[in-house]
Amino acid sequence: MTFSCVIGVVVGCDAGATLEVKFGLWALVLPVALALFAIPLGETKG
């Protein structure tokens, strides 16, 4: 069960590093946009 979580983190870190090398700081646009979208969703469920 833990192995799949570790694999997910490793794949995510690899993808993030690859995008950072290719696009620079523009690679942060998608995660920030998703976080801004998720904040109101979390507040409506509470």
N, C-alpha and C positions, 0 to 999 in steps of 0.2 A: 504494500500500500504506500509506503514512504518512497519507494523507488520511483513510482510514476510522478510524484511531486518533485523529486530531485531532477528527473529528466525534464520536466516542464520548466524548472528554473534554469537549467543549463541551456535548453533550447531558446528560452526567452532572452537570456544574457547574450547568447551568440547572435541572435537576430538583432538585438539592440546595438551590439558592438558593430555588426556589419552595416547596419543602417547609419550609425554615427560616422563611420569611415566614409561611406558613400555620399551622404547628404549633409554632414556636419550637424549643426544645431537644429536644422530643419527636421531632423529625425524625431525631435521631441514634440512636434505639432500634433501628431495623432494621439499619443498618450495623454497629453494635456487636454485635448478636445474631448476625449472619452471620459476623462476624470470630471471635467466640467459638466458633461452630460449626465454622469452618474450621481453627482451630488444631489440634485433635486429629486432624482428617483429614489434615493435612499431616504430622503427626508419625508417623502409622501408615504412611505411604508411604515414609518415609525409612529 
